[in-house]
Amino acid sequence: SRYRRFRNTEEEEEYWQASERMWRTLRASDARAEVEDEKRVPVVRYYTPKLLPAYREEGVEDAEAREVGLSPKAFCKWHRMVFPGPAHPTTNEAREQIRFYSSRDRREILRISRMLGDREVFQNRGKTAWTPRYAKIWKDWLDTKGPDVAVVFE
C-alpha cells in the first residue's frame, strides 16, 4: 500500500507525539502560524518547490544555441594541423577568418586543435612532417555535419 500502516496503536501514538513535538519546534519559525494552530492536528507541514524547468525537462541542446569562442592561436594551430604547406594565417588574419565559421565549425576546430600540443605544432614545424590525419578528420566533419542555417537581418 502507498500509505504507511502501524503495527499497533502504541506505534501510531508514538508517531503522533513525535509529530507534535516537531511541529512545536518548527512552529516558532513559521511566519504563517496562528493562534488557532494550537487546536489543529499536529502534522508537520512542509513545502517542496518545483524544480526549475531546465532540470524538469530533458531537451535536446541545439548545437548552434551556444556561441563557441575560439582564440586566434587555436585557429592558427588548427590551420597548421589541417592544411599542408607554409601558407598559414597570422593571429591577426585568424581573428578575421574565425568570423566566417559557424559555431558548430568553431567547436570542431577547437576539438581538433586540442589533439596535439602547442609545442608539437608551432615549435617543431620543420622537424615533423605534416600528416593527413587531421585533414581527414576535418573533411569527414564537413561531409557529415549537414548544412549551416544562416539568418541574415537587413
Backbone as CSV, one residue per row, in Angstrom:
resi,resn,N_x,N_y,N_z,CA_x,CA_y,CA_z,C_x,C_y,C_z
1,SER,0.844,-1.182,0.000,0.000,0.000,0.000,0.888,1.243,0.000
2,ARG,0.380,2.354,-0.552,1.176,3.576,-0.583,1.175,4.285,0.760
3,TYR,0.244,3.942,1.647,0.175,4.591,2.947,0.821,3.704,3.995
4,ARG,1.563,4.347,4.893,2.224,3.587,5.944,1.195,3.166,6.988
5,ARG,1.273,1.935,7.395,0.369,1.436,8.434,1.202,1.076,9.651
6,PHE,0.637,1.297,10.797,1.335,0.996,12.042,0.972,-0.409,12.498
7,ARG,1.922,-1.079,13.129,1.688,-2.439,13.582,0.686,-2.496,14.731
8,ASN,0.714,-1.446,15.576,-0.225,-1.419,16.709,-0.517,0.038,17.068
9,THR,-1.443,0.225,18.001,-1.867,1.587,18.381,-0.766,2.331,19.119
10,GLU,0.117,1.617,19.828,1.225,2.282,20.539,2.180,2.949,19.541
11,GLU,2.477,2.241,18.445,3.356,2.808,17.405,2.741,4.050,16.793
12,GLU,1.449,3.993,16.542,0.771,5.148,15.957,0.771,6.319,16.933
13,GLU,0.517,6.055,18.207,0.515,7.114,19.226,1.905,7.745,19.341
14,GLU,2.941,6.917,19.269,4.320,7.412,19.316,4.599,8.325,18.125
15,TYR,4.091,7.949,16.953,4.253,8.781,15.752,3.615,10.150,15.955
16,TRP,2.377,10.177,16.456,1.675,11.451,16.628,2.338,12.321,17.688
17,GLN,2.887,11.737,18.720,3.598,12.521,19.742,4.884,13.128,19.167
18,ALA,5.616,12.333,18.412,6.837,12.847,17.777,6.494,13.944,16.771
19,SER,5.390,13.756,16.069,4.947,14.746,15.105,4.592,16.060,15.790
20,GLU,3.932,15.971,16.940,3.551,17.179,17.673,4.780,17.905,18.213
21,ARG,5.744,17.148,18.734,6.987,17.772,19.214,7.695,18.506,18.089
22,MET,7.792,17.889,16.931,8.462,18.509,15.788,7.683,19.725,15.314
23,TRP,6.362,19.613,15.317,5.519,20.727,14.887,5.727,21.937,15.789
24,ARG,5.793,21.696,17.117,6.010,22.805,18.059,7.401,23.419,17.866
25,THR,8.371,22.595,17.568,9.722,23.102,17.327,9.761,23.993,16.088
26,LEU,9.128,23.526,15.025,9.138,24.272,13.773,8.193,25.474,13.795
27,ARG,7.174,25.425,14.655,6.169,26.480,14.695,6.778,27.830,15.065
28,ALA,7.822,27.836,15.873,8.449,29.081,16.309,8.996,29.878,15.125
29,SER,9.380,29.194,14.091,9.934,29.901,12.933,8.943,29.998,11.776
30,ASP,7.684,29.623,12.017,6.671,29.634,10.957,5.977,30.989,10.913
31,ALA,6.157,31.730,9.852,5.554,33.058,9.724,4.045,32.955,9.545
32,ARG,3.551,31.801,9.131,2.115,31.623,8.899,1.378,31.142,10.146
33,ALA,2.078,30.918,11.247,1.463,30.346,12.451,0.422,31.292,13.032
34,GLU,-0.672,30.724,13.457,-1.762,31.493,14.067,-2.136,30.855,15.396
35,VAL,-2.929,31.544,16.152,-3.343,31.037,17.453,-4.184,29.768,17.302
36,GLU,-5.013,29.718,16.255,-5.877,28.550,16.056,-5.078,27.289,15.747
37,ASP,-3.813,27.447,15.383,-2.987,26.291,15.052,-2.842,25.334,16.231
38,GLU,-3.003,25.856,17.463,-2.888,25.015,18.663,-3.925,23.907,18.647
39,LYS,-5.089,24.180,18.022,-6.194,23.224,18.040,-6.137,22.227,16.886
40,ARG,-5.279,22.475,15.926,-5.224,21.612,14.750,-4.447,20.334,15.034
41,VAL,-4.590,19.400,14.116,-3.881,18.132,14.223,-2.389,18.412,14.025
42,PRO,-1.523,17.870,14.864,-0.096,18.205,14.811,0.662,17.487,13.691
43,VAL,0.301,17.767,12.478,1.000,17.183,11.338,2.049,18.184,10.876
44,VAL,3.267,17.723,10.689,4.336,18.600,10.221,4.102,18.866,8.743
45,ARG,3.906,20.141,8.410,3.702,20.508,7.012,5.024,20.973,6.428
46,TYR,5.214,20.703,5.217,6.435,21.157,4.552,6.104,21.506,3.116
47,TYR,7.010,22.236,2.483,6.809,22.687,1.116,7.982,22.241,0.272
48,THR,7.689,21.561,-0.799,8.721,21.167,-1.738,8.495,21.938,-3.026
49,PRO,9.367,22.884,-3.340,9.148,23.677,-4.550,9.394,22.853,-5.804
50,LYS,8.783,23.284,-6.901,9.032,22.629,-8.174,10.465,22.896,-8.594
51,LEU,11.045,21.957,-9.277,12.378,22.180,-9.817,12.287,23.158,-10.974
52,LEU,13.366,23.810,-11.250,13.396,24.741,-12.370,13.161,23.989,-13.677
53,PRO,12.586,24.629,-14.668,12.291,23.949,-15.933,13.504,23.268,-16.564
54,ALA,14.669,23.848,-16.425,15.857,23.248,-17.036,16.143,21.874,-16.440
55,TYR,15.787,21.678,-15.162,16.037,20.393,-14.528,14.875,19.427,-14.723
56,ARG,13.678,19.962,-14.902,12.496,19.127,-15.043,12.404,18.489,-16.416
57,GLU,12.718,19.272,-17.434,12.514,18.805,-18.799,13.852,18.481,-19.444
58,GLU,13.912,17.302,-20.002,15.109,16.939,-20.737,14.897,17.339,-22.183
59,GLY,15.747,18.195,-22.665,15.627,18.648,-24.039,16.928,18.433,-24.784
60,VAL,16.815,18.398,-26.073,17.993,18.256,-26.904,18.601,19.643,-27.094
61,GLU,19.873,19.758,-26.791,20.538,21.047,-26.911,20.898,21.291,-28.371
62,ASP,20.551,22.457,-28.839,20.861,22.844,-30.209,22.338,23.189,-30.288
63,ALA,23.024,22.638,-31.283,24.457,22.875,-31.436,24.766,24.347,-31.690
64,GLU,23.832,25.063,-32.280,24.044,26.475,-32.582,23.561,27.388,-31.463
65,ALA,22.924,26.831,-30.439,22.322,27.659,-29.398,23.365,28.410,-28.587
66,ARG,24.499,27.807,-28.348,25.541,28.441,-27.556,26.707,28.813,-28.462
67,GLU,27.102,30.040,-28.381,28.207,30.535,-29.201,29.518,29.969,-28.659
68,VAL,30.361,29.452,-29.535,31.637,28.876,-29.130,32.740,29.887,-29.418
69,GLY,33.494,30.225,-28.386,34.614,31.152,-28.555,35.850,30.394,-29.005
70,LEU,36.561,30.968,-29.934,37.762,30.336,-30.476,38.856,31.383,-30.527
71,SER,39.980,31.101,-29.904,41.078,32.064,-29.902,41.820,32.006,-31.236
72,PRO,42.423,33.114,-31.651,43.204,33.115,-32.897,44.353,32.106,-32.863
73,LYS,44.944,31.908,-31.682,46.042,30.944,-31.574,45.546,29.524,-31.863
74,ALA,44.366,29.163,-31.306,43.804,27.836,-31.557,43.459,27.678,-33.035
75,PHE,42.973,28.764,-33.665,42.654,28.703,-35.088,43.924,28.481,-35.913
76,CYS,44.985,29.216,-35.595,46.258,29.042,-36.309,46.802,27.628,-36.128
77,LYS,46.693,27.126,-34.926,47.153,25.763,-34.638,46.365,24.755,-35.468
78,TRP,45.044,24.900,-35.485,44.193,24.005,-36.276,44.557,24.094,-37.754
79,HIS,44.776,25.301,-38.255,45.098,25.502,-39.668,46.388,24.784,-40.025
80,ARG,47.389,24.869,-39.174,48.663,24.174,-39.428,48.484,22.654,-39.385
81,MET,47.574,22.176,-38.542,47.354,20.737,-38.451,46.589,20.191,-39.655
82,VAL,45.664,20.990,-40.200,44.769,20.500,-41.248,45.309,20.763,-42.656
83,PHE,45.912,21.916,-42.873,46.345,22.297,-44.220,47.862,22.217,-44.346
84,PRO,48.358,21.535,-45.400,49.809,21.407,-45.580,50.403,22.704,-46.168
85,GLY,51.713,22.760,-46.144,52.401,23.882,-46.778,52.741,24.996,-45.819
86,PRO,53.437,26.002,-46.334,53.900,27.097,-45.476,52.901,28.254,-45.330
87,ALA,51.848,28.286,-46.127,50.906,29.413,-46.097,49.852,29.203,-45.012
88,HIS,50.069,29.852,-43.879,49.133,29.760,-42.762,48.840,31.169,-42.260
89,PRO,47.654,31.389,-41.714,47.295,32.743,-41.257,48.072,33.162,-40.010
90,THR,48.293,34.445,-39.904,48.851,35.005,-38.679,47.703,35.150,-37.679
91,THR,48.021,35.522,-36.449,46.950,35.669,-35.457,45.997,36.799,-35.837
92,ASN,46.505,37.867,-36.453,45.618,38.958,-36.894,44.701,38.498,-38.023
93,GLU,45.231,37.729,-38.960,44.403,37.201,-40.051,43.397,36.180,-39.510
94,ALA,43.843,35.399,-38.546,42.955,34.386,-37.955,41.764,35.053,-37.278
95,ARG,41.993,36.194,-36.629,40.910,36.922,-35.962,39.799,37.246,-36.963
96,GLU,40.165,37.611,-38.173,39.185,37.923,-39.219,38.532,36.654,-39.771
97,GLN,39.320,35.614,-39.980,38.806,34.383,-40.614,37.854,33.602,-39.708
98,ILE,38.026,33.704,-38.413,37.169,32.966,-37.462,35.704,33.332,-37.674
99,ARG,35.448,34.578,-38.034,34.069,35.047,-38.205,33.322,34.299,-39.302
100,PHE,34.031,33.699,-40.240,33.390,33.038,-41.372,32.984,31.594,-41.071
101,TYR,33.261,31.120,-39.875,32.920,29.746,-39.491,31.745,29.764,-38.524
102,SER,30.872,28.774,-38.658,29.703,28.683,-37.773,30.145,28.225,-36.383
103,SER,29.230,28.300,-35.449,29.525,27.896,-34.079,29.873,26.404,-34.017
104,ARG,29.160,25.608,-34.789,29.469,24.164,-34.831,30.852,23.924,-35.406
105,ASP,31.210,24.677,-36.459,32.542,24.538,-37.052,33.621,24.937,-36.048
106,ARG,33.383,26.041,-35.340,34.376,26.502,-34.354,34.543,25.473,-33.236
107,ARG,33.448,24.802,-32.858,33.544,23.753,-31.838,34.431,22.610,-32.347
108,GLU,34.255,22.226,-33.588,35.066,21.152,-34.165,36.520,21.596,-34.347
109,ILE,36.723,22.840,-34.763,38.083,23.379,-34.908,38.784,23.330,-33.549
110,LEU,38.094,23.716,-32.508,38.665,23.689,-31.163,38.990,22.255,-30.743
111,ARG,38.095,21.327,-31.043,38.337,19.920,-30.704,39.571,19.378,-31.414
112,ILE,39.697,19.669,-32.703,40.853,19.191,-33.471,42.133,19.842,-32.967
113,SER,42.065,21.143,-32.666,43.277,21.837,-32.223,43.793,21.303,-30.889
114,ARG,42.927,20.685,-30.100,43.353,20.130,-28.813,43.944,18.732,-28.926
115,MET,43.966,18.176,-30.126,44.500,16.824,-30.307,46.027,16.779,-30.256
116,LEU,46.672,17.901,-30.478,48.126,17.980,-30.389,48.496,19.130,-29.469
117,GLY,49.681,19.029,-28.880,50.162,20.108,-28.029,50.676,21.271,-28.872
118,ASP,50.736,22.456,-28.261,51.234,23.644,-28.965,52.665,23.451,-29.448
119,ARG,53.491,22.831,-28.609,54.904,22.636,-28.955,55.053,21.786,-30.211
120,GLU,54.236,20.749,-30.316,54.324,19.869,-31.488,53.952,20.602,-32.777
121,VAL,53.054,21.538,-32.694,52.565,22.229,-33.892,53.416,23.441,-34.236
122,PHE,53.696,24.285,-33.248,54.361,25.550,-33.531,55.883,25.467,-33.523
123,GLN,56.481,24.755,-32.605,57.936,24.747,-32.498,58.602,23.719,-33.398
124,ASN,57.946,22.631,-33.690,58.556,21.567,-34.500,58.100,21.622,-35.954
125,ARG,57.883,22.820,-36.476,57.335,22.944,-37.828,58.183,22.231,-38.880
126,GLY,59.475,22.467,-38.881,60.327,21.865,-39.900,60.732,20.449,-39.576
127,LYS,60.647,20.064,-38.313,61.150,18.754,-37.882,60.153,17.625,-38.099
128,THR,58.869,17.913,-37.896,57.870,16.859,-38.086,57.116,17.100,-39.385
129,ALA,56.920,16.038,-40.131,56.210,16.152,-41.410,54.717,16.294,-41.172
130,TRP,54.064,17.040,-42.054,52.609,17.208,-41.976,51.950,15.859,-42.231
131,THR,50.894,15.561,-41.523,50.182,14.292,-41.684,48.741,14.570,-42.122
132,PRO,48.205,13.763,-43.026,46.833,13.993,-43.494,45.759,13.560,-42.490
133,ARG,46.170,13.066,-41.338,45.214,12.561,-40.339,44.195,13.630,-39.951
134,TYR,44.665,14.826,-39.624,43.767,15.887,-39.156,42.976,16.490,-40.312
135,ALA,43.557,16.493,-41.502,42.824,16.951,-42.690,41.653,16.009,-42.960
136,LYS,41.872,14.712,-42.754,40.794,13.739,-42.959,39.689,13.924,-41.914
137,ILE,40.071,14.191,-40.668,39.072,14.429,-39.615,38.217,15.641,-39.984
138,TRP,38.865,16.713,-40.472,38.137,17.923,-40.851,37.230,17.663,-42.063
139,LYS,37.748,16.941,-43.050,36.956,16.636,-44.249,35.751,15.771,-43.886
140,ASP,35.962,14.786,-43.032,34.847,13.934,-42.589,33.789,14.771,-41.861
141,TRP,34.247,15.722,-41.051,33.320,16.612,-40.355,32.492,17.408,-41.359
142,LEU,33.147,17.966,-42.362,32.434,18.762,-43.361,31.432,17.913,-44.146
143,ASP,31.783,16.651,-44.393,30.895,15.765,-45.148,29.668,15.328,-44.338
144,THR,29.822,15.226,-43.021,28.730,14.688,-42.203,27.928,15.733,-41.440
145,LYS,28.380,16.957,-41.346,27.720,17.928,-40.476,26.396,18.442,-41.011
146,GLY,26.178,18.395,-42.289,24.932,18.925,-42.843,25.053,20.415,-43.105
147,PRO,23.988,21.009,-43.614,24.064,22.429,-43.982,23.993,23.340,-42.761
148,ASP,24.632,24.484,-42.893,24.529,25.534,-41.874,23.382,26.442,-42.242
149,VAL,22.596,26.809,-41.244,21.478,27.722,-41.477,21.940,29.113,-41.108
150,ALA,21.784,30.044,-42.031,22.193,31.417,-41.784,20.971,32.307,-41.736
151,VAL,20.875,33.127,-40.718,19.798,34.103,-40.600,20.423,35.473,-40.786
152,VAL,19.959,36.172,-41.812,20.535,37.477,-42.138,19.488,38.554,-41.890
153,PHE,19.855,39.547,-41.106,18.969,40.682,-40.835,19.441,41.862,-41.669
154,GLU,18.528,42.435,-42.419,18.891,43.604,-43.234,18.125,44.810,-42.800
